[in-house]
């Protein structure tokens, strides 16, 4: 049979997901009745003008949801389950936040933010180390692992932080989690500040802001300047706060480093008020401008800073490893929460990462990455300048920032760019206050190494001219 629906290539929703949603809707509405046969991959791919793999992936999603069944003799057919049960499998429409998350993580594509360059990651070496760790795990005794994380990994992280970030801590203060989300969730659970307010930077990583809201806190957005977040200005906007969540090393997304004076002021506030600081050290020492500043936690003498980090942006988001360094007084509570509610991921990936760091591969990888990213940044800046782009160009951490005229639809431009295989980030959604939001596109440096860089920059320039 022929399915009558069209794909919209002007939006960033993947074609696979559009196909899956359209067929799901047809099943729910009764257009496709139980037992109805769907077109083959080849036929539907030809009808829609997409690859067979795209259709196959959509069909597999439908099979996972038990909406369709497949066999060699009968092809792919709608499940025979009653319609009332089918409706229970229909996913609710995505919220605006989940759409933003999908756009942020879509890829791989040129200019994508938040992922390391695959050229710098010694994937084969890490895979070998990980394979050996998995083999050792299979041969070992069937014992419950430490829910705080493997001691070997916590030990090498403590040593690394002492050298690279100036933080003196014990392995017992470190908890291993599933990536950044796991780290933030663990810290917020331990603090238990529901109903209180928290300072955040404006602009700020949207997922951090959402995380605070889900934990029952009220985010208070503080505009940043060239020195980062200003505590005195923050106090004027809202003084009764229990927490400050910020990115001192390299402000996300604008890239400035929190000045020493501002750091000391923030620590004084925390000590005097009994407030807490969550330091999101998302890039660790991977900073391209001069030597990376030491972590804020290295200056903390009163145990008010919770330092969080992950290996997602420095090594790979696929390993899903994050860590939190707790002040000594808070470490027991974090350990309890990790044990009962949020244990560390499997031992094999932890032990592989520990060995990777201990043998010096991690530091060598970071040095290679810095050199490559500096080269790619310079090449990107040069190419953009030659494309006659209508924007104010600057650098911001591991991104090149194209500031657009006030009121420009940066999100719309970013979504249209996906049609051409690009994934620039729109700056405006990072702002808490729409009236203060600046329109800009963020071009990831790490994913800009592409033989089609000039063509991509020219197309992006054309899109900007069309909408500004």
VOGU-3710 file (C-alpha; in Angstrom, 3 decimals, decimal comma):
1> xxxxxxxxxx> 0,000/0,000/0,000  1,010/3,670/-0,348  1,390/5,869/2,737  0,291/9,444/2,152  2,512/11,760/4,162  5,277/14,248/3,408  8,599/14,906/5,087  9,536/18,432/6,152  13,208/19,034/5,402  13,106/22,606/6,740
11> xxxxxxxxxx> 13,000/21,477/10,378  15,682/19,748/12,419  13,565/16,759/13,418  15,388/13,765/11,878  13,713/12,182/8,855  13,667/8,816/10,630  11,670/10,319/13,472  9,276/12,073/11,070  8,548/8,753/9,335  8,034/6,980/12,659
21> xxxxxxxxxx> 5,677/9,693/13,937  3,622/9,755/10,723  3,093/5,979/10,719  2,324/6,024/14,442  -0,323/8,695/13,867  -1,839/6,652/11,014  -2,063/3,595/13,274  -3,567/5,564/16,161  -6,197/7,225/13,968  -7,206/3,941/12,348
31> xxxxxxxxxx> -5,941/4,809/8,876  -3,701/1,772/9,262  -5,784/-0,993/10,819  -4,418/-4,008/12,729  -2,812/-6,430/10,297  -2,390/-3,823/7,537  0,781/-4,330/5,513  3,287/-1,489/5,265  5,363/-0,763/2,152  8,780/-2,374/1,967
41> xxxxxxxxxx> 11,848/-0,335/2,894  12,758/-0,003/-0,769  9,302/1,170/-1,878  8,807/3,699/0,929  12,364/5,024/0,529  11,719/5,594/-3,186  8,362/7,246/-2,456  9,837/9,667/0,104  13,199/10,228/-1,572  15,262/9,006/1,381
51> xxxxxxxxxx> 17,754/6,210/1,931  16,662/2,669/2,730  18,525/2,869/6,016  16,397/5,832/7,088  13,173/3,871/6,523  14,624/0,764/8,142  15,530/2,721/11,284  11,986/4,139/11,457  10,488/0,654/11,122  12,777/-0,612/13,884
61> xxxxxxxxxx> 11,527/2,168/16,168  7,951/1,079/15,440  8,859/-2,533/16,198  10,491/-1,498/19,481  7,203/0,200/20,412  5,382/-3,029/19,422  3,278/-1,117/16,905  4,346/-3,291/13,970  5,672/-6,811/13,486  7,899/-8,074/10,690
71> xxxxxxxxxx> 8,610/-11,425/9,079  10,202/-12,546/5,821  7,011/-14,169/4,572  4,456/-11,519/5,552  6,571/-8,368/5,411  5,967/-5,558/7,904  2,434/-5,352/9,283  0,563/-3,392/11,936  0,356/-5,272/15,220  -2,862/-7,156/15,988
81> xxxxxxxxxx> -3,183/-5,616/19,460  -6,420/-3,735/20,316  -6,444/-0,028/19,456  -6,841/0,935/23,130  -3,462/-0,640/23,856  -1,897/0,957/20,817  -2,798/4,415/22,090  -0,949/3,746/25,326  2,299/3,420/23,362  1,940/6,777/21,640
91> xxxxxxxxxx> 4,519/9,142/23,009  3,319/12,568/24,169  4,464/15,473/22,020  7,901/16,798/22,839  8,131/19,884/24,986  10,112/22,863/23,749  12,929/21,816/26,055  13,159/18,313/24,585  13,140/19,749/21,064  16,058/21,959/22,110
101> xxxxxxxxxx> 17,862/18,928/23,562  17,408/16,931/20,358  18,727/19,836/18,290  21,726/20,265/20,581  22,643/16,579/20,390  21,772/16,029/16,715  24,682/15,145/14,506  27,376/14,507/13,675  27,466/17,720/11,655  29,832/20,567/10,927
111> xxxxxxxxxx> 29,806/23,338/13,586  28,180/21,062/16,192  28,877/22,136/19,770  29,813/20,046/22,763  31,685/17,144/21,165  35,438/16,607/20,738  37,067/16,231/17,339  37,275/12,555/16,458  40,724/13,111/14,916  42,258/13,813/18,334
121> xxxxxxxxxx> 40,718/10,938/20,266  42,837/7,751/20,184  39,688/5,669/19,778  41,481/2,457/18,817  43,774/2,648/21,832  40,913/3,403/24,216  38,872/0,576/22,702  41,736/-1,863/23,317  42,086/-0,734/26,924  38,328/-0,964/27,424
131> xxxxxxxxxx> 38,193/-4,437/25,859  40,902/-5,624/28,241  38,977/-4,134/31,189  35,781/-5,902/30,115  37,666/-9,193/29,797  39,103/-8,756/33,294  35,633/-7,962/34,621  34,223/-11,171/33,137  36,998/-13,241/34,711  36,685/-11,588/38,113
141> xxxxxxxxxx> 34,468/-12,490/41,035  30,790/-11,544/40,883  30,904/-8,831/43,545  28,934/-5,624/43,917  31,062/-2,690/42,726  31,623/0,404/44,855  28,577/2,651/44,161  30,809/5,716/44,522  32,922/4,524/41,604  36,017/2,392/41,189
151> xxxxxxxxxx> 38,815/3,427/43,547  41,403/3,352/40,725  39,476/5,977/38,752  38,811/8,164/41,777  42,501/8,002/42,669  43,772/9,051/39,226  41,146/11,813/38,991  42,349/13,176/42,349  45,941/13,138/41,072  44,936/14,774/37,778
161> xxxxxxxxxx> 42,954/17,522/39,520  45,918/18,308/41,779  48,209/18,774/38,777  45,886/20,342/36,207  43,274/22,206/38,271  45,045/22,938/41,564  42,492/20,999/43,640  43,754/19,043/46,647  41,281/16,291/47,473  41,109/12,660/48,547
171> xxxxxxxxxx> 39,614/9,832/46,463  36,925/9,534/49,162  35,671/13,008/48,196  35,100/11,971/44,571  31,914/10,306/43,320  31,637/8,908/39,771  28,352/9,335/37,891  26,725/8,995/34,478  27,965/12,145/32,750  27,111/15,778/33,498
181> xxxxxxxxxx> 23,419/15,157/34,157  24,257/12,532/36,764  26,741/14,843/38,472  24,364/17,804/38,637  21,478/15,641/39,818  23,591/14,078/42,567  24,810/17,467/43,812  21,325/18,995/43,848  19,894/15,981/45,673  22,589/16,244/48,320
191> xxxxxxxxxx> 22,001/19,961/48,894  18,191/19,570/49,046  17,427/23,269/48,453  13,868/22,927/47,139  12,009/26,219/47,392  15,187/28,328/47,541  16,750/30,576/44,898  19,989/30,113/42,961  22,161/32,519/41,008  22,976/31,458/37,468
201> xxxxxxxxxx> 24,860/33,194/34,692  22,956/34,856/31,872  23,424/33,418/29,294  23,636/29,935/30,800  23,649/26,314/29,615  19,890/25,624/29,173  20,138/22,131/30,677  21,701/23,484/33,882  18,884/25,997/34,252  16,289/23,298/33,645
211> xxxxxxxxxx> 18,011/21,012/36,143  17,681/23,646/38,871  13,997/24,099/38,088  13,375/20,346/38,237  15,102/20,278/41,639  12,622/22,873/42,894  14,945/25,889/42,872  14,204/29,309/41,399  17,021/30,383/39,025  17,995/34,054/39,290
221> xxxxxxxxxx> 19,744/35,076/36,063  22,716/37,419/36,520  24,101/39,058/33,337  27,815/38,384/32,826  30,422/40,874/31,657  34,076/40,558/30,650  34,981/39,372/34,183  32,107/36,905/34,497  29,354/36,944/37,119  29,326/40,018/39,406
231> xxxxxxxxxx> 28,398/39,054/42,973  27,633/42,638/43,993  25,185/43,022/41,119  23,738/39,611/41,948  23,102/40,684/45,534  21,205/43,731/44,310  18,962/41,581/42,119  18,340/38,896/44,768  20,207/38,546/48,051  18,303/35,636/49,596
241> xxxxxxxxxx> 19,885/32,810/47,614  21,267/29,477/48,759  23,286/28,459/45,712  25,363/29,792/42,835  25,831/27,608/39,749  28,399/28,895/37,280  31,235/28,087/34,870  34,256/30,032/36,247  36,969/28,495/34,062  35,357/29,295/30,728
251> xxxxxxxxxx> 31,890/30,815/30,833  29,369/28,809/28,858  28,752/29,972/26,202  30,601/33,324/25,967  34,021/32,075/27,035  35,300/34,629/29,551  37,123/33,507/32,708  35,818/34,587/36,108  38,349/37,125/37,397  40,281/36,546/40,617
261> xxxxxxxxxx> 38,518/39,444/42,345  35,111/38,007/41,421  36,188/34,534/42,595  37,234/35,828/46,001  34,028/37,851/46,286  31,945/34,766/45,476  33,784/32,669/48,062  33,282/35,381/50,704  29,560/35,401/49,954  29,357/31,624/50,359
271> xxxxxxxxxx> 31,268/31,641/53,655  29,352/34,553/55,172  25,886/33,441/54,050  26,303/29,670/54,313  25,581/29,403/50,600  26,867/26,752/48,222  28,707/27,063/44,916  28,534/24,457/42,156  31,534/24,898/39,864  30,827/23,396/36,446
281> xxxxxxxxxx> 34,330/22,786/35,087  32,989/21,417/31,806  36,189/21,918/29,781  38,700/21,299/32,561  42,068/22,595/31,306  41,029/22,514/27,640  41,246/26,282/27,154  42,787/27,784/24,043  43,675/31,240/25,327  46,921/31,148/27,355
291> xxxxxxxxxx> 47,174/28,858/30,372  43,960/27,628/31,949  43,073/29,320/35,231  43,032/27,096/38,297  39,672/25,807/39,439  37,572/27,893/41,809  37,611/24,939/44,214  41,389/25,348/44,550  40,755/28,634/46,417  38,032/27,231/48,676
301> xxxxxxxxxx> 39,207/27,055/52,290  35,789/26,712/53,940  34,290/23,781/52,050  31,597/25,674/50,128  32,463/24,662/46,540  31,170/21,509/44,857  33,367/20,894/41,811  31,794/18,926/38,964  33,287/17,728/35,697  32,955/15,106/33,007
311> xxxxxxxxxx> 34,868/13,517/30,141  32,149/14,228/27,555  33,749/17,257/25,910  37,380/16,334/26,435  37,247/12,629/25,560  33,850/11,405/24,345  30,182/11,858/25,335  29,599/8,158/24,615  31,468/6,932/27,700  28,990/8,802/29,952
321> xxxxxxxxxx> 31,369/9,477/32,827  31,148/12,435/35,168  32,547/13,136/38,618  31,864/15,381/41,582  34,416/16,555/44,137  32,554/17,124/47,382  33,730/19,216/50,327  34,680/16,884/53,220  31,513/17,707/55,179  29,253/16,866/52,223
331> xxxxxxxxxx> 31,045/13,734/50,975  29,222/11,285/53,303  25,783/12,465/52,141  26,792/12,258/48,485  28,080/8,740/49,103  24,761/7,722/50,676  22,757/9,099/47,745  25,062/7,412/45,240  24,718/4,112/47,091  20,920/4,150/47,357
341> xxxxxxxxxx> 19,732/6,151/44,352  22,463/6,833/41,807  25,326/4,298/41,742  28,279/4,727/39,411  28,198/3,172/35,914  29,756/-0,214/35,106  33,302/-0,905/36,327  34,802/-1,704/32,896  34,505/1,788/31,414  35,736/3,285/34,686
351> xxxxxxxxxx> 38,792/1,051/34,864  39,561/1,685/31,193  39,393/5,448/31,744  41,564/5,150/34,849  44,232/3,246/32,910  43,981/5,707/30,004  44,678/8,595/32,380  47,321/6,790/34,463  49,388/5,837/31,401  49,518/9,484/30,283
361> xxxxxxxxxx> 47,298/9,102/27,223  44,725/11,616/28,493  47,175/14,500/28,940  48,779/13,768/25,554  45,312/13,743/24,005  44,516/17,156/25,536  47,774/18,634/24,212  47,020/17,351/20,697  43,465/18,637/20,935  44,604/22,134/21,928
371> xxxxxxxxxx> 46,964/22,359/18,954  44,326/21,093/16,527  41,577/23,339/17,884  43,779/26,431/17,640  44,501/25,586/14,000  40,835/24,916/13,242  39,759/28,115/14,988  42,145/30,215/12,905  41,069/28,480/9,691  37,395/28,961/10,540
381> xxxxxxxxxx> 37,875/32,659/11,319  39,731/33,139/8,040  37,097/31,287/6,013  34,208/33,189/7,601  35,911/36,515/6,960  36,291/35,594/3,281  32,626/34,589/3,009  31,461/38,168/3,652  29,189/37,109/6,492  26,885/39,804/7,839
391> xxxxxxxxxx> 27,746/39,430/11,525  30,129/40,574/14,242  32,740/37,816/14,602  34,425/36,834/17,870  35,692/33,730/19,658  34,008/32,166/22,685  35,779/29,187/24,191  35,589/26,313/21,715  33,257/28,224/19,416  33,289/31,113/16,993
401> xxxxxxxxxx> 30,454/33,524/17,730  28,590/35,291/14,931  26,638/38,112/16,575  23,600/39,019/14,466  21,567/42,245/14,354  19,130/42,654/17,249  15,957/40,669/16,763  17,393/38,307/14,156  15,844/34,806/14,178  19,004/32,917/15,141
411> xxxxxxxxxx> 17,083/29,758/16,036  15,344/29,718/12,659  18,650/30,230/10,849  20,246/27,392/12,826  17,393/25,043/11,967  17,519/25,886/8,278  21,281/25,311/8,302  20,677/21,669/9,244  19,310/21,073/5,740  22,854/21,640/4,455
421> xxxxxxxxxx> 24,499/19,348/7,013  25,399/22,111/9,467  24,564/22,259/13,167  25,360/25,742/14,514  23,962/26,606/17,925  21,557/29,508/18,410  22,571/31,764/21,314  19,169/33,228/22,227  17,808/30,055/23,954  20,735/30,238/26,395
431> xxxxxxxxxx> 19,310/33,442/27,891  16,844/33,245/30,768  15,265/36,600/29,968  14,003/36,915/26,353  14,189/40,716/26,530  17,940/40,483/27,228  18,621/37,727/24,722  21,168/38,456/22,020  20,861/36,841/18,609  23,960/34,958/17,513
441> xxxxxxxxxx> 25,157/31,709/16,006  27,769/29,580/17,763  30,001/27,571/15,438  31,772/24,681/17,129  35,514/24,724/16,477  36,007/21,042/17,232  33,724/19,936/14,386  34,812/22,513/11,810  37,527/20,394/10,201  35,756/19,643/6,966
451> xxxxxxxxxx> 36,808/19,738/3,333  33,519/21,511/2,647  34,243/24,306/5,160  34,216/27,092/2,559  30,962/25,867/1,016  29,385/25,599/4,476  30,474/29,115/5,458  29,165/30,536/2,177  25,794/28,837/2,671  25,601/30,026/6,251
461> xxxxxxxx> 26,421/33,556/5,129  23,626/33,335/2,562  21,149/32,188/5,226  22,144/35,072/7,497  21,693/37,613/4,691  18,265/36,158/3,911  17,025/36,576/7,479  18,729/39,791/8,626
//
